Amino acid sequence: MPTNILMPALSPTMTEGKLALWRKKEGDKVKAGDVIAEIETDKATMEVEAVDEGTLARIAVPAGTEGVKVNTVIAVLAEEGEDVKSIAMEPSRAAAPPTPRAPAQAAAAPMPKPASAPQPAAPIPSRANGQDGRSFVSPLAKRMAQQAGIDLKSVRGSGPHGRIVKADIDGVLSGSPLRPAAAPTLAARGQAPTVAPAGVYLPSAGGMPPYEEIPHSTMRKVIAQRLVQSKRDAPHFYLSIDCQIDALLKLRADLNARAPKDGPGAYKLSVNDFVIKAAALALMKVPAANAMWTDQALRRFKSADISVAVAIADGLITPIVRNAETKGLSAISNEMKDLAERARAGKLRLEEFQGGTFSISNLGMYGIREFYAVINPPQACILAVGAGQQRPVVKDGALAIATVMTCGLSTDHRVVDGAIGADFMAAFKKLIEDPIQMML
């Protein structure tokens, strides 16, 4: 009996996702544990494994489909000996999402030919209509073709059953620097020109230059929602402090020189590893900063789970170093390296990036002197770390040169008052400037 493969819920809050990629194609043999697809959630791209073995008889949701609801049938798996071809030809078994239908008269809507002089309207080719009454040109694609003066006879559809979709028209439009002649007539009538969906824009006088439109990924949409939520709901205030890190750089160099080059004990410490450890120990010294706001109570945490911002292709993700206050620098370094590599590959498990009590965002490697980050809700604090730079300082009444790193703390004023934030920054500065304390 065929088995339906459902869209999985890959996080407690997931209601829909994007089916980013099929690793298997129809007719492929599948074993339990094989990766068959990649699902893009609000946090990362995650792999979906088969739980049974058989043959992938039908793919019901094409790769690249966005907004696929949890528990929607995305494919059908046939058992050994079943007629794969007959299963694949029965859409009802796959419970595929319904294809939007267009009214019959819409398929025959006139389409102007690309010419400057008025021309008789040409009907959309008859192949745009299936025998079952379905339109094999999506309404959006048809409208785009009409506006751009594209002959649909020359367009090869990439949708189900050869259906011409928006992406096919985008592909045609992207091959020319400007839109065909149908668009300028709007400007001649004093109307604003229409934006070309492929990212090509024919500006009128004083209009915008050509540009490209890049569709939002699921992750980028959620990042945008959370940042708006954070700035709207959390009353931010900011503190900054300068830390002299010459002693830290010397200790780091000494420890790295003594580290094994390979094997289980190998490590290579970064400044960020010291920052993670110092922040965790400072939170233990100032526990009032290791907290978050809820509508019922202030939630104060007993351990420092440090979320560290890692840039990835679609935005950023914050893998967590759990109980960082209890871990040595080499353990933090190796764990953070592993988390960052798997974050960029989209291989993190849910528990490795959900939660956290405090965040760190480090742009020092980009040469950024100082900045303030947006709080990562529902946390109450995020530490922004700038580059270590040689700057003039005054020591014992004399001018000297020191390597200075500016750190900015963004806090939720509902949780962390000014004095609490100042106490945390003072504790953090003391640890950074006298790093041997982290070894005790």
C-alpha positions as CSV (number, residue, x, y, z in Angstrom):
1,M,0.0,0.0,0.0
2,P,1.5,3.4,-0.9
3,T,2.6,5.7,1.9
4,N,2.0,9.4,1.9
5,I,5.1,11.6,2.8
6,L,3.9,14.6,4.7
7,M,5.4,18.1,5.2
8,P,7.1,17.8,8.6
9,A,6.9,20.3,11.5
10,L,10.6,20.9,12.0
11,S,10.1,23.4,14.9
12,P,7.4,23.9,17.5
13,T,6.3,27.1,15.9
14,M,6.4,26.0,12.3
15,T,3.1,26.1,10.4
16,E,4.5,26.2,6.8
17,G,7.8,26.1,5.0
18,K,9.4,26.1,1.6
19,L,10.2,22.8,-0.2
20,A,13.6,23.9,-1.3
21,L,15.0,20.9,-3.0
22,W,14.2,17.2,-3.9
23,R,17.3,15.0,-3.4
24,K,15.4,12.1,-5.0
25,K,13.4,12.0,-8.2
26,E,10.3,10.0,-9.2
27,G,11.2,6.4,-9.7
28,D,14.2,6.4,-7.4
29,K,14.6,3.7,-4.8
30,V,14.6,5.0,-1.2
31,K,15.9,3.4,2.0
32,A,15.0,4.3,5.5
33,G,17.3,7.1,6.6
34,D,17.9,8.4,3.1
35,V,17.7,12.2,2.7
36,I,14.9,12.8,0.2
37,A,14.3,16.5,0.4
38,E,15.4,19.8,1.9
39,I,12.9,22.0,3.7
40,E,13.5,25.7,4.3
41,T,12.0,26.8,7.7
42,D,12.1,30.2,9.4
43,K,15.5,29.3,11.0
44,A,17.4,27.1,8.5
45,T,17.3,24.7,5.6
46,M,16.9,21.2,7.1
47,E,17.0,17.7,5.6
48,V,14.1,15.3,5.6
49,E,14.8,11.6,5.9
50,A,12.7,8.7,4.7
51,V,11.2,6.6,7.5
52,D,10.3,3.7,5.2
53,E,11.9,2.0,2.2
54,G,10.3,1.7,-1.3
55,T,10.1,3.7,-4.5
56,L,9.4,7.4,-4.8
57,A,6.3,7.0,-6.9
58,R,5.1,10.6,-7.1
59,I,6.3,14.0,-6.1
60,A,3.2,16.1,-5.3
61,V,4.9,19.4,-4.4
62,P,7.6,20.7,-6.8
63,A,10.9,22.0,-5.5
64,G,10.9,25.7,-4.9
65,T,7.2,25.7,-3.7
66,E,6.7,28.2,-0.8
67,G,4.1,28.3,1.9
68,V,3.6,24.5,2.1
69,K,1.5,23.8,5.1
70,V,2.6,21.3,7.7
71,N,1.0,17.8,7.1
72,T,0.4,18.5,3.4
73,V,1.2,15.4,1.3
74,I,4.4,16.3,-0.6
75,A,5.2,12.8,-2.1
76,V,4.0,9.2,-2.3
77,L,6.2,6.2,-1.5
78,A,5.3,2.8,-3.1
79,E,6.1,-0.5,-1.5
80,E,8.1,-3.2,-3.2
81,G,6.2,-4.8,-6.0
82,E,3.6,-2.0,-6.4
83,D,2.9,-0.5,-9.8
84,V,4.9,2.7,-9.5
85,K,3.6,4.1,-12.8
86,S,-0.1,3.7,-11.9
87,I,0.4,5.3,-8.5
88,A,2.3,8.2,-10.1
89,M,-0.5,8.8,-12.5
90,E,-3.2,9.2,-9.8
91,P,-3.0,12.7,-8.4
92,S,-5.8,12.0,-5.9
93,R,-3.5,9.6,-4.0
94,A,-0.9,12.3,-3.6
95,A,-3.4,14.9,-2.4
96,A,-1.6,17.5,-4.4
97,P,-2.5,21.1,-3.8
98,P,-5.2,22.3,-6.2
99,T,-4.0,24.1,-9.3
100,P,-5.6,27.5,-9.6
101,R,-8.1,27.6,-12.5
102,A,-8.8,30.6,-14.7
103,P,-12.1,31.3,-16.3
104,A,-12.4,29.9,-19.9
105,Q,-12.9,33.4,-21.4
106,A,-9.7,34.7,-19.6
107,A,-7.5,32.3,-21.7
108,A,-8.7,34.0,-24.8
109,A,-8.0,37.5,-23.6
110,P,-6.4,39.7,-26.4
111,M,-2.6,40.1,-26.3
112,P,-1.1,43.1,-28.2
113,K,1.7,42.4,-30.6
114,P,5.0,44.2,-29.9
115,A,4.7,47.2,-32.3
116,S,4.5,50.9,-32.1
117,A,1.5,51.3,-34.3
118,P,-2.0,49.9,-33.2
119,Q,-2.3,46.2,-34.1
120,P,-5.2,43.8,-34.1
121,A,-5.4,41.8,-30.9
122,A,-4.0,38.3,-31.1
123,P,-5.6,35.5,-29.1
124,I,-3.5,33.5,-26.7
125,P,-2.4,30.3,-28.4
126,S,-4.9,27.4,-28.2
127,R,-2.3,25.3,-26.5
128,A,-2.8,27.4,-23.4
129,N,-6.0,25.6,-22.7
130,G,-6.1,21.9,-21.7
131,Q,-8.9,19.6,-22.7
132,D,-10.1,19.5,-19.1
133,G,-10.7,23.3,-19.1
134,R,-7.6,24.2,-17.1
135,S,-5.5,27.1,-18.2
136,F,-1.9,26.0,-19.0
137,V,-0.9,29.6,-18.5
138,S,-1.2,31.0,-15.0
139,P,-3.2,34.2,-14.8
140,L,-0.2,36.1,-13.5
141,A,2.1,34.8,-16.3
142,K,-0.6,35.6,-18.9
143,R,-0.9,39.2,-17.6
144,M,2.8,39.6,-17.6
145,A,3.1,38.3,-21.2
146,Q,0.3,40.7,-22.3
147,Q,2.1,43.7,-20.7
148,A,5.5,42.8,-22.2
149,G,4.2,41.8,-25.6
150,I,5.6,38.2,-25.4
151,D,4.3,35.6,-27.8
152,L,3.4,32.6,-25.5
153,K,4.0,30.2,-28.5
154,S,7.7,30.8,-27.9
155,V,7.6,30.2,-24.2
156,R,8.4,26.7,-22.7
157,G,6.4,26.1,-19.5
158,S,8.3,24.8,-16.5
159,G,5.2,24.2,-14.3
160,P,3.2,21.0,-13.9
161,H,2.2,19.5,-17.2
162,G,4.1,22.2,-19.1
163,R,2.1,25.0,-17.5
164,I,3.6,28.5,-18.2
165,V,4.2,30.2,-14.8
166,K,5.7,33.6,-13.6
167,A,9.2,32.2,-13.6
168,D,9.1,31.4,-17.3
169,I,8.0,34.9,-18.2
170,D,10.7,36.2,-15.8
171,G,13.3,34.2,-17.7
172,V,12.2,35.7,-21.1
173,L,12.3,39.2,-19.7
174,S,15.7,38.9,-18.1
175,G,17.2,38.3,-21.5
176,S,16.7,41.9,-22.6
177,P,17.9,45.2,-20.8
178,L,14.5,46.9,-21.3
179,R,10.9,45.9,-21.5
180,P,9.4,45.6,-25.0
181,A,7.4,48.4,-26.5
182,A,4.1,47.8,-24.7
183,A,5.2,49.6,-21.5
184,P,6.2,53.0,-22.9
185,T,2.6,53.6,-24.1
186,L,1.7,54.0,-20.4
187,A,4.2,56.8,-19.9
188,A,2.9,58.4,-23.1
189,R,-0.5,58.5,-21.5
190,G,0.8,60.1,-18.4
191,Q,0.5,56.9,-16.3
192,A,3.2,55.4,-14.1
193,P,5.1,52.6,-15.8
194,T,4.6,49.0,-14.4
195,V,7.5,47.3,-12.7
196,A,8.8,44.4,-14.6
197,P,8.5,41.3,-12.4
198,A,11.9,40.0,-13.6
199,G,13.6,43.0,-11.9
200,V,13.9,45.1,-15.2
201,Y,12.4,48.5,-15.0
202,L,11.8,51.0,-17.9
203,P,11.9,54.3,-16.1
204,S,9.9,57.3,-17.1
205,A,11.3,60.9,-16.8
206,G,12.7,61.1,-13.2
207,G,12.0,57.4,-12.6
208,M,14.1,54.7,-10.9
209,P,17.1,53.1,-12.6
210,P,16.9,49.4,-13.6
211,Y,16.9,47.1,-10.6
212,E,16.6,43.4,-9.7
213,E,13.9,42.0,-7.4
214,I,15.1,39.1,-5.2
215,P,12.2,37.1,-3.6
216,H,12.3,36.9,0.2
217,S,13.3,33.6,1.7
218,T,11.4,32.2,4.6
219,M,14.3,33.0,6.9
220,R,14.5,36.6,5.7
221,K,10.8,37.1,6.3
222,V,11.0,35.8,9.8
223,I,14.1,37.9,10.6
224,A,12.2,41.0,9.4
225,Q,9.2,40.2,11.6
226,R,11.4,39.5,14.7
227,L,13.4,42.7,14.2
228,V,10.3,44.8,13.9
229,Q,8.8,43.0,17.0
230,S,12.0,43.7,18.9
231,K,12.3,47.4,18.1
232,R,8.5,47.9,18.6
233,D,8.0,46.0,21.9
234,A,11.4,46.1,23.7
235,P,12.4,49.6,24.9
236,H,16.1,49.6,23.9
237,F,18.8,51.5,25.6
238,Y,22.5,51.4,24.9
239,L,25.8,51.3,26.8
240,S,29.3,51.2,25.5
241,I,32.7,50.5,27.0
242,D,36.3,50.4,25.7
243,C,38.4,47.4,26.6
244,Q,42.2,47.2,26.3
245,I,43.0,43.7,24.9
246,D,46.8,43.6,24.7
247,A,47.0,41.2,27.6
248,L,44.2,39.1,26.0
249,L,46.1,39.0,22.7
250,K,49.3,37.9,24.4
251,L,47.6,35.1,26.3
252,R,45.8,34.0,23.2
253,A,49.1,33.8,21.2
254,D,50.8,31.9,24.1
255,L,47.9,29.4,24.4
256,N,47.7,28.8,20.6
257,A,51.5,28.3,20.4
258,R,51.2,25.5,23.0
259,A,48.1,23.9,21.4
260,P,48.5,20.5,19.6
261,K,48.2,21.0,15.8
262,D,45.9,18.0,15.3
263,G,44.1,15.3,17.2
264,P,41.4,15.5,19.9
265,G,43.2,18.1,22.0
266,A,43.8,20.5,19.1
267,Y,42.4,24.0,19.2
268,K,42.9,27.5,17.9
269,L,41.5,30.3,20.1
270,S,40.0,33.4,18.6
271,V,39.2,36.7,20.3
272,N,35.5,35.8,20.1
273,D,36.1,32.7,22.2
274,F,37.4,35.0,25.0
275,V,34.4,37.3,24.5
276,I,32.0,34.4,24.9
277,K,33.7,33.2,28.1
278,A,33.9,36.7,29.5
279,A,30.3,37.4,28.8
280,A,29.2,34.1,30.4
281,L,31.3,34.7,33.6
282,A,30.0,38.4,33.8
283,L,26.4,37.1,33.7
284,M,27.2,34.9,36.6
285,K,28.6,37.9,38.5
286,V,25.6,40.1,37.5
287,P,22.7,37.6,37.3
288,A,20.1,40.3,36.9
289,A,21.4,40.8,33.4
290,N,20.8,37.1,32.6
291,A,17.1,37.4,32.3
292,M,14.1,38.0,30.0
293,W,10.7,39.6,30.2
294,T,7.4,37.7,30.2
295,D,4.0,39.2,30.8
296,Q,3.7,37.2,34.0
297,A,7.1,37.5,35.6
298,L,10.8,38.3,35.1
299,R,12.6,35.1,34.1
300,R,16.1,35.0,35.5
301,F,18.4,32.1,34.3
302,K,20.8,30.0,36.3
303,S,23.2,29.3,33.5
304,A,24.7,31.4,30.6
305,D,23.5,30.0,27.3
306,I,25.3,32.3,24.8
307,S,23.7,32.8,21.4
308,V,26.4,33.8,18.8
309,A,25.3,35.5,15.6
310,V,26.6,33.7,12.5
311,A,26.1,35.1,9.0
312,I,24.7,32.7,6.4
313,A,23.5,33.1,2.8
314,D,19.9,34.1,3.7
315,G,20.6,36.2,6.8
316,L,21.9,35.1,10.1
317,I,21.3,32.4,12.7
318,T,22.4,32.3,16.4
319,P,23.7,28.9,17.4
320,I,24.1,28.5,21.2
321,V,27.0,27.6,23.4
322,R,25.2,26.1,26.4
323,N,26.5,26.5,29.9
324,A,29.4,28.6,28.6
325,E,30.4,29.6,32.1
326,T,31.4,26.0,32.9
327,K,33.5,25.4,29.7
328,G,37.1,26.0,29.1
329,L,38.3,28.3,26.3
330,S,39.4,25.4,24.1
331,A,36.0,23.7,24.5
332,I,34.2,26.9,23.6
333,S,36.5,27.4,20.6
334,N,36.0,23.9,19.1
335,E,32.2,23.9,19.9
336,M,31.8,27.3,18.2
337,K,33.7,26.3,15.2
338,D,31.6,23.2,14.7
339,L,28.3,25.1,15.3
340,A,29.3,27.8,12.8
341,E,30.2,25.3,10.1
342,R,27.0,23.4,10.5
343,A,25.0,26.6,10.6
344,R,26.3,27.7,7.2
345,A,25.5,24.3,5.9
346,G,22.0,24.3,7.3
347,K,22.7,21.2,9.5
348,L,21.9,22.5,13.0
349,R,19.5,20.7,15.2
350,L,16.6,22.6,16.6
351,E,18.0,22.6,20.2
352,E,21.2,24.1,18.9
353,F,19.7,27.4,17.8
354,Q,16.5,27.7,19.8
355,G,16.7,29.3,23.2
356,G,19.7,31.1,24.6
357,T,19.8,33.7,27.4
358,F,22.2,36.3,26.0
359,S,23.4,37.1,22.5
360,I,26.8,38.3,21.0
361,S,27.2,39.9,17.6
362,N,30.9,40.4,16.5
363,L,31.7,42.5,13.5
364,G,35.3,43.1,14.5
365,M,36.6,40.9,11.7
366,Y,35.0,43.3,9.2
367,G,36.9,46.3,10.7
368,I,33.8,47.8,12.3
369,R,34.9,50.0,15.2
370,E,31.6,50.1,17.1
371,F,27.9,49.4,16.6
372,Y,24.8,48.5,18.5
373,A,22.7,45.4,17.6
374,V,19.0,44.8,17.8
375,I,17.9,42.7,20.7
376,N,17.2,39.0,19.8
377,P,13.7,38.5,21.3
378,P,12.7,37.2,23.8
379,Q,16.2,37.8,25.3
380,A,17.0,41.1,27.1
381,C,20.6,41.8,26.0
382,I,22.9,41.6,23.0
383,L,26.6,42.5,23.1
384,A,28.0,44.1,19.9
385,V,31.7,43.6,19.6
386,G,33.9,45.9,17.4
387,A,37.4,45.5,16.1
388,G,40.5,45.7,18.2
389,Q,42.4,48.8,17.0
390,Q,45.5,50.5,18.2
391,R,44.5,53.8,19.8
392,P,46.1,56.5,21.9
393,V,45.3,56.1,25.6
394,V,46.4,57.7,28.8
395,K,48.2,55.5,31.3
396,D,49.5,56.9,34.6
397,G,49.2,60.4,33.3
398,A,51.2,59.7,30.1
399,L,50.1,59.1,26.5
400,A,50.5,55.6,25.3
401,I,49.3,53.2,22.6
402,A,47.0,50.3,23.4
403,T,44.8,47.9,21.4
404,V,41.3,48.9,22.2
405,M,38.1,47.0,21.5
406,T,34.8,48.9,21.8
407,C,31.8,46.9,22.9
408,G,28.2,48.1,22.8
409,L,25.4,46.6,24.9
410,S,21.7,46.8,23.8
411,T,19.3,46.1,26.6
412,D,15.6,45.8,27.1
413,H,14.9,48.4,29.7
414,R,11.9,46.4,31.1
415,V,14.5,43.9,32.4
416,V,17.8,45.6,32.7
417,D,18.1,49.0,34.3
418,G,21.0,51.3,33.7
419,A,22.8,50.3,36.8
420,I,22.5,46.6,36.1
421,G,23.8,47.2,32.5
422,A,26.7,49.2,33.9
423,D,27.6,46.5,36.4
424,F,27.6,43.9,33.7
425,M,29.8,45.9,31.4
426,A,32.2,46.6,34.2
427,A,32.5,42.9,35.1
428,F,32.9,42.1,31.4
429,K,35.7,44.7,31.0
430,K,37.6,43.4,34.0
431,L,37.6,39.9,32.6
432,I,38.6,41.0,29.1
433,E,41.5,43.2,30.4
434,D,42.7,40.6,32.9
435,P,41.9,37.4,31.0
436,I,43.9,35.1,33.3
437,Q,40.8,35.3,35.6
438,M,39.0,33.2,33.0
439,M,41.4,30.4,33.5
440,L,40.8,30.1,37.3
